[in-house]
């Protein structure tokens, strides 16, 4: 009988110590959850706005270059198929790289991809600007190596533009999801703003690109324009 009592008291002591450890762990987790939103909220709102604006600028820039290069290549090449393939190469690199970047950003963090996106976009802009400056008045009637170099340069520029968007979009979406995890209403508003920036950037770039083209023609004259 005495042995049974001793065993019962030992078991009760083990149960009490285990339950106290569980309660202590739950208290620490709850404290961390309470402190984490308060510390990250001021930073996350500015970062969320920056992510949305960067998406808007990327979409406007990529579609504006599409419109301007459409005028430039459309008057130089009779084959609409070649022109369309070169210009739409943007979406090839975006569709191929976006899932890869999304998976890597989940494991390696968002910051490297968000910082590399504008660098890749800058290289793409230099490629497209260099193509127009070096081959300002190509003659498509006589096919030569210069036309091949021109098309390849524009193709590389469009692929790099798609790569810049692929680096930015998945990482931005992942960051927005993490930053708004504490509030479903905030996540819904931010996701809506992100989609509006994506679609709105593509829509605004079409008239914007036309205005830029007409402005350049008026300022520089049709003779000095590359198209």
Buried (B, 14 or more C-beta within 10 A) or exposed (E): EEEEEEEEEEEEEEEEEEEEEEEEEEEEEEEEEEEEEEEBEEEBBEBBEEBBEBBBBBBBBBBBBBBBBBBBBBEBBEEEEEBEBBBEBBBBBBEBBBEEBBEBBEEEEBEEBBEBBBEBBEBBBEBBEEBBEEBEEBEBEEEEEEBEBBBEBBBBBBBBBBBBBBBBBBBBBBBBEEBBEBEEEBBEEBBEBBEEBBEBBBEBBBEBBBEBBEEBBEEEEEEEBBB
